């Protein structure tokens, strides 16, 4: 049977199980589908993707600013 065994498993990083900050993965998937829904050309998809990234970065910056509601963690 292929795969790692014994001491080799100690060097394999394991992710998951920890709660994600900012919402669930399922919610993010739904938001991505809604954002890209109805795009008819590759240019439309690219533009919507860039807009979504811009919005995400603005929210992240707002949450990191001192004195905002999101920074009191």
C-alpha positions in Angstrom: 0.0 0.0 0.0 1.6 3.4 -1.0 1.8 6.3 1.3 3.8 7.5 4.3 4.3 5.5 7.4 5.7 5.8 10.8 8.1 8.7 11.5 7.6 10.1 8.0 4.1 11.2 9.1 5.6 13.6 11.6 6.8 16.0 8.9 3.5 16.3 7.1 1.7 19.5 8.1 -2.0 19.0 8.9 -4.5 21.8 8.4 -8.2 22.0 9.1 -10.3 21.7 12.2 -9.6 25.2 13.3 -12.5 27.7 12.8 -11.8 30.1 10.0 -11.8 33.8 10.7 -14.2 35.8 8.6 -16.8 33.2 7.9 -17.3 29.7 6.7 -15.8 28.2 3.5 -19.3 27.5 2.3 -20.4 31.1 2.6 -17.3 32.2 0.7 -18.1 29.7 -2.1 -21.7 31.0 -2.4 -20.5 34.6 -2.5 -18.0 33.8 -5.2 -20.7 32.1 -7.3 -23.0 35.0 -6.9 -20.3 37.5 -7.8 -19.5 35.7 -11.1 -23.0 34.6 -12.0 -24.2 36.0 -15.4 -20.8 36.9 -16.8 -20.9 36.2 -20.5 -17.3 36.8 -21.6 -13.8 36.3 -20.1 -13.5 40.0 -19.9 -16.6 40.2 -17.7 -15.3 37.4 -15.5 -11.9 39.1 -15.1 -13.5 42.5 -14.3 -15.8 40.9 -11.7 -12.9 39.0 -10.1 -10.9 42.2 -9.8 -13.8 44.0 -8.3 -14.3 41.2 -5.7 -10.6 41.3 -4.8 -10.7 45.1 -4.4 -13.7 44.8 -2.1 -12.1 42.0 0.0 -8.9 44.1 0.4 -10.9 47.1 1.5 -12.7 45.1 4.1 -9.5 43.5 5.4 -7.9 47.0 5.7 -10.9 48.3 7.6 -10.8 45.4 10.0 -7.1 46.0 10.7 -7.4 49.8 11.4 -7.0 50.8 15.0 -10.2 52.0 16.5 -12.6 50.0 14.2 -15.0 47.5 15.5 -13.1 44.6 13.9 -9.7 45.3 15.5 -10.8 44.8 19.1 -9.9 41.1 19.2 
